[in-house]
Amino acid sequence: MLLRDGLRRAVVPNAFDEGARSYDRLVGLNPGYHAHLRLSAERLRLPGEGAGLRLLDVGCGTGASTAALLAAAPRAEIVAVDASARMLAEARRKPWPESVRFVHTSIEELAGVSGAFDGILAAYLVRNLADPDTQLRALARLLRPGATLAVHEYSVRDSVLATAVWHAVCWGVIIPAARLVDGDTTLYRHLWRSVAAFDGVARFRHRLADAGFTAIHSETMTGWQRGVVHTFLASRRGSECG
């Protein structure tokens, strides 16, 4: 188990490193990609355009989720972290206000990141973690009591239709497009496999509860991603920050 987890911690960031240069171009082929990230950020329901708030974008990649969080809370301080150096390099090339700071660190360590945060967005992250339960508990400790975690994630296992749509889109659109644009389908075959193996909606809600969250619920997206991509919302319980 330790060997498998260690390999996963090394292989996943490497796969994203290799796909970083073409990543924005490929995800841009999905007409709902950026709109759905913004929807998950908006579902955090951050008051006052985020004025006085401190937010964490964990697993920020090339910055699409960071942009979504910034659009929902333009007056907040945002810390965006990722384990892939090349993904972060792509993110840093884009124009950002001084209120946005990028940190290169593994999600397991979160070096240079400390609480407390008034909200956390984790987009397309949890299914890539070797030990999601430990990391969800760590994210809970970074939140202020009562603050919300929004997990923007694929979850299809509870639905035969959603599973069929996912397989069809991957093998009919995503993987062929990656082969055409990038010449390498490694990252997108990982995407296909990781989504197929990830928790169903009900199981992931239970996982959040086991990690110490409360007020857990989920909402799905529009278009072809209805029933495929969801925003899982959960609040930190307790009276102290870690």
Secondary structure, 3 states (H helix, E strand, C coil): CHHHHHHHHHHHHHHHHHHHHHHHHHHCCCCCHHHHHHHHHHCCCCHHHHCCCEEEEECCCCCHHHHHHHHHCCCCEEEEEECCHHHHHHHHCCCCCCCEEEEECCCCCCCCCCCCEEEEEEECCHHHCCCHHHHHHHHHHHEEEEEEEEEEEECCCCCHHHHHHHHHHHHHHHHHHHHHHCCCCHHHHHHHHHHHHCCCHHHHHHHHHHCCEEEEEEEECCHHHCCCEEEEEEEECCCCCC
